[in-house]
Amino acid sequence: EVQLAESGGDLVQPGGSLRLSCAASGFTFSSHAMSWVRQAPGKGLEWVSGISGSGGVAYYADSVKGRFTISRDNSKNTLFLQMNSLRAEDTAVYYCAHHSEVVPRNSYLDYWGHGTLVTVSS
Amino acid sequence: AIQWTQSPSSLSASVGDRVIVTCRASQGIITAVAWYQQKPGKAPKLLIYDASTLENGVPSRFSGSGSGTDFTLTISSLQPEDFATYYCQQFNNPPFTFGGGTKVEIK
């Protein structure tokens, strides 16, 4: 059974940094691309970033490019999102999601974690 | 980035009604489209991928169609458990944008 468990969400001041983690189990981690998707309170879904199974290819939403970095440790079955220069508009529940294929492009999100809340406020 | 126009943003319907949600993309994306259902406080759930393929375990009253720029999610006979918010998403070109969502409420 595929399981995804996010952690690392917290209250952080504007301009601060945070690192989210997603522990994966129940599948061959390196064989699947992974993505982060966020949802601000009362708002819709926003795709944030995705990474290939090898970690060699990564994509970002324009809203986070240059501030967020996605990475993965395939030896530990863990996905990360390093978030720097945080802004109030980054406040959201962040979901980790499993792609159906090894590359993000043309592969859908078939499993999701429960999410971790990031609040950016002074 | 590819932009979506998802409509309606909300609708009220009764159990047994046929419900149609549409998504229009700002450029052609072949059939690299998925539909998700989200209930309050829960993670999204995949319903349909590749525009028209039903995910395992999803009831057959859900169906998807379309290609190019115009896509449709249809619920043939709305059930009580279908009251939720529905999102389209494209996977053809990064960033893999979502539509704005359609909230299906009880009439």
Chai-1 contact restraints between the chains, C-beta under 6 A:
chainA,res_idxA,chainB,res_idxB,connection_type,confidence,min_distance_angstrom,max_distance_angstrom,comment,restraint_id
A,G44,B,G100,contact,1.0,0.0,6.0,A-B,restraint_1
A,G44,B,G101,contact,1.0,0.0,6.0,A-B,restraint_2
A,L45,B,Y87,contact,1.0,0.0,6.0,A-B,restraint_3
A,L45,B,F98,contact,1.0,0.0,6.0,A-B,restraint_4
A,W47,B,P95,contact,1.0,0.0,6.0,A-B,restraint_5
A,W47,B,F96,contact,1.0,0.0,6.0,A-B,restraint_6
A,Y59,B,P94,contact,1.0,0.0,6.0,A-B,restraint_7
A,A61,B,P95,contact,1.0,0.0,6.0,A-B,restraint_8
A,Y95,B,A43,contact,1.0,0.0,6.0,A-B,restraint_9
A,N106,B,A32,contact,1.0,0.0,6.0,A-B,restraint_10
A,N106,B,F91,contact,1.0,0.0,6.0,A-B,restraint_11
A,Y108,B,A34,contact,1.0,0.0,6.0,A-B,restraint_12
A,Y108,B,Y49,contact,1.0,0.0,6.0,A-B,restraint_13
A,D110,B,L46,contact,1.0,0.0,6.0,A-B,restraint_14
A,W112,B,A43,contact,1.0,0.0,6.0,A-B,restraint_15
A,W112,B,P44,contact,1.0,0.0,6.0,A-B,restraint_16
A,H114,B,A43,contact,1.0,0.0,6.0,A-B,restraint_17
